[in-house]
Amino acid sequence: MGQKVYFDIKGAAEYAGVRRLTIYNWFRRGSHVNGEVVFLPVRIIDGQTLINEIDLNNHLDALGYGPAEEAEENNAPT
């Protein structure tokens, strides 16, 4: 079985390509998906907020983030 990967807020934001404030909003206020509010699960260990990579990926999928958008962003002219 593989090792679980956890991000702090900054790492999760970099991984998802969003601002840190967005990550905070996702777990504090939730995100509206198909008429429901979906919260990003977090764990607080020794006062540090940690986000599991799988939970973050599932949240991104629910919001419609995916490989297609990543590919478009990577191919965008600079």
KASULJO-V573004 format. One record per backbone hydrogen bond with DSSP energy under -0.5 kcal/mol. NH is the residue of the N-H (numbers start at 0). CO is the residue of the C=O. Records with the same first field share a line. If there is no record, write none. Layout:
# KASULJO-V573004
NH = CO + CO
This chain:
# KASULJO-V573004
6 = 50
11 = 7
12 = 8
13 = 9
14 = 10
15 = 11
16 = 12
17 = 12
21 = 18
22 = 18
23 = 19
24 = 20
25 = 21
26 = 22
27 = 23
28 = 24
29 = 24
30 = 37
32 = 30 + 35
35 = 32
37 = 30 + 35
39 = 25
40 = 38
42 = 49
44 = 42 + 47
47 = 44
49 = 42
50 = 6
52 = 4
55 = 51
56 = 52
57 = 53
58 = 54
59 = 55
60 = 56
61 = 57
62 = 58
63 = 59 + 60
64 = 59
69 = 65
70 = 66
71 = 67
72 = 68
73 = 69
74 = 70
75 = 71 + 72
